[in-house]
Amino acid sequence: METILIAGGTGLIGKQLSAYWQQHGHTVRLLTRQASNPETGRYHWNPQTSEMDATALEGVTVLVNLCGAGIADKRWTKTRIKELFDSRVETTACLWQHAQASPTLKHYISASGAVCYGFEDDTKTYVETDPFGSDLLSEITREWEAAADRFSEKCPVTKIRISVVIAGEGGAIPTIAKPIRMGFGAILGSGTQAVPWIHIHDLVRVFDWTLINNLSGVYHANAGNTDNATLTRAIATALGKKIWLPKAPSFVMKLVLGSLSVMVLKGVKVSNGKLVSSGFLFEEKELEGAIKDVLK
Ligand SMILES: NC(=O)c1ccc[n+]([C@@H]2O[C@H](COP(=O)([O-])OP(=O)(O)OC[C@H]3O[C@@H](n4cnc5c(N)ncnc54)[C@H](OP(=O)(O)O)[C@@H]3O)[C@@H](O)[C@H]2O)c1
């Protein structure tokens, strides 16, 4: 059984991941910018000042980084873009600063993003060895993973490039579902933009899979690729609603969201071949079923 410290473990993925690992007998601690409370397994840090509760890393065998300011939460101003980088790259650097001398650490696992290849070729299904794109999301991912690679001096490093997470408690699905519930749902842009997706339950199992099999390197966590129109209609069907509004034109989305509009108007398809070849079996392979499950 491992002692696992999850930085950013208070969020959407971290809550489910920590519950799963606790159920499987591991000791789980969360590293948070909130106050320390060892009784609830929470340990304070401030990655901006490199402060960390001195006891957080004691006996830790597995360190996981799920930190990151929400990519789609706010418009991409200069200040916000810095926060998007720092909350991933600087947090990783801070973890390395504190953990490099750890006598017990034996595995570092980092969240990463699957939308990191640019948007030049929407017919292609990208694999983990394809080069990064040159847009903002790709650049953030490249720096985030490079920071994670510092840990390879010490232990195996796993970088899990996460697709759009299908979950009911947060992330993209409740955001898309909100206007649909109110009867104002619309397909955004052309509707053909690719959306790689994974159910939260399978995503948690991917993290566990890399841990128990000691897998290092980069893995796409992706159950399949759909498109924006299919995803929107699947959410409407799960909610018993109809999409009756016309498509929201791309220029309107650009006016409303600015550069952030790329998040809804562009997409990439990614392969899960490497993960499947390692023996991983998805439990939620069908999009409609996955959506119904989280919106029930
Ligand atoms: N959800 C998805 O669809 C998806 C898809 C691809 C990649 N990812 C990536 O996977 C990671 C986890 O995703 P999630 O959905 O669980 O995210 P989340 O719910 O937003 O949680 C992220 C955690 O990061 C910490 N955090 C936020 N802003 C921070 C900052 N400025 N500095 C340091 N820590 C900060 C917070 O912990 P405290 O407040 O406790 O410190 C928060 O609980 C993120 O890096 C995200 O980009 C997610």
PDBQT file of the ligand as one rigid body, heavy atoms in Angstrom, charges set to zero:
ROOT
HETATM    1  N1  LIG A 301     -11.386  18.261 -16.069  1.00  0.00    +0.000 N 
HETATM    2  C1  LIG A 301     -10.998  18.126 -17.347  1.00  0.00    +0.000 C 
HETATM    3  O1  LIG A 301     -11.834  17.957 -18.292  1.00  0.00    +0.000 OA
HETATM    4  C2  LIG A 301      -9.516  18.155 -17.679  1.00  0.00    +0.000 A 
HETATM    5  C3  LIG A 301      -9.110  17.855 -18.997  1.00  0.00    +0.000 A 
HETATM    6  C4  LIG A 301      -7.754  17.917 -19.317  1.00  0.00    +0.000 A 
HETATM    7  C5  LIG A 301      -6.815  18.255 -18.352  1.00  0.00    +0.000 A 
HETATM    8  N2  LIG A 301      -7.247  18.544 -17.074  1.00  0.00    +0.000 N 
HETATM    9  C6  LIG A 301      -6.236  18.948 -16.084  1.00  0.00    +0.000 C 
HETATM   10  O2  LIG A 301      -6.225  18.074 -14.967  1.00  0.00    +0.000 OA
HETATM   11  C7  LIG A 301      -5.924  18.823 -13.768  1.00  0.00    +0.000 C 
HETATM   12  C8  LIG A 301      -7.020  18.561 -12.748  1.00  0.00    +0.000 C 
HETATM   13  O3  LIG A 301      -8.281  18.878 -13.335  1.00  0.00    +0.000 OA
HETATM   14  P1  LIG A 301      -9.592  19.147 -12.456  1.00  0.00    +0.000 P 
HETATM   15  O4  LIG A 301     -10.722  19.145 -13.419  1.00  0.00    +0.000 OA
HETATM   16  O5  LIG A 301      -9.607  18.267 -11.249  1.00  0.00    +0.000 OA
HETATM   17  O6  LIG A 301      -9.299  20.651 -12.019  1.00  0.00    +0.000 OA
HETATM   18  P2  LIG A 301      -9.986  21.511 -10.825  1.00  0.00    +0.000 P 
HETATM   19  O7  LIG A 301     -11.262  20.877 -10.372  1.00  0.00    +0.000 OA
HETATM   20  O8  LIG A 301     -10.054  22.918 -11.307  1.00  0.00    +0.000 OA
HETATM   21  O9  LIG A 301      -8.921  21.380  -9.647  1.00  0.00    +0.000 OA
HETATM   22  C9  LIG A 301      -7.607  21.814  -9.818  1.00  0.00    +0.000 C 
HETATM   23  C10 LIG A 301      -6.952  22.061  -8.480  1.00  0.00    +0.000 C 
HETATM   24  O10 LIG A 301      -5.790  22.853  -8.737  1.00  0.00    +0.000 OA
HETATM   25  C11 LIG A 301      -5.568  23.733  -7.652  1.00  0.00    +0.000 C 
HETATM   26  N3  LIG A 301      -5.351  25.079  -8.204  1.00  0.00    +0.000 N 
HETATM   27  C12 LIG A 301      -6.228  25.863  -8.881  1.00  0.00    +0.000 A 
HETATM   28  N4  LIG A 301      -5.660  27.038  -9.193  1.00  0.00    +0.000 NA
HETATM   29  C13 LIG A 301      -4.386  26.989  -8.706  1.00  0.00    +0.000 A 
HETATM   30  C14 LIG A 301      -3.308  27.902  -8.680  1.00  0.00    +0.000 A 
HETATM   31  N5  LIG A 301      -3.410  29.126  -9.243  1.00  0.00    +0.000 N 
HETATM   32  N6  LIG A 301      -2.148  27.518  -8.088  1.00  0.00    +0.000 NA
HETATM   33  C15 LIG A 301      -2.044  26.293  -7.514  1.00  0.00    +0.000 A 
HETATM   34  N7  LIG A 301      -3.049  25.399  -7.471  1.00  0.00    +0.000 NA
HETATM   35  C16 LIG A 301      -4.195  25.737  -8.078  1.00  0.00    +0.000 A 
HETATM   36  C17 LIG A 301      -6.803  23.750  -6.759  1.00  0.00    +0.000 C 
HETATM   37  O11 LIG A 301      -6.450  23.201  -5.482  1.00  0.00    +0.000 OA
HETATM   38  P3  LIG A 301      -6.446  24.079  -4.095  1.00  0.00    +0.000 P 
HETATM   39  O12 LIG A 301      -7.435  25.197  -4.289  1.00  0.00    +0.000 OA
HETATM   40  O13 LIG A 301      -6.870  23.092  -3.068  1.00  0.00    +0.000 OA
HETATM   41  O14 LIG A 301      -5.056  24.539  -3.915  1.00  0.00    +0.000 OA
HETATM   42  C18 LIG A 301      -7.806  22.856  -7.489  1.00  0.00    +0.000 C 
HETATM   43  O15 LIG A 301      -8.505  22.008  -6.625  1.00  0.00    +0.000 OA
HETATM   44  C19 LIG A 301      -5.845  20.308 -14.185  1.00  0.00    +0.000 C 
HETATM   45  O16 LIG A 301      -4.507  20.675 -14.330  1.00  0.00    +0.000 OA
HETATM   46  C20 LIG A 301      -6.557  20.337 -15.521  1.00  0.00    +0.000 C 
HETATM   47  O17 LIG A 301      -6.065  21.333 -16.399  1.00  0.00    +0.000 OA
HETATM   48  C21 LIG A 301      -8.562  18.489 -16.717  1.00  0.00    +0.000 A 
ENDROOT
TORSDOF 0
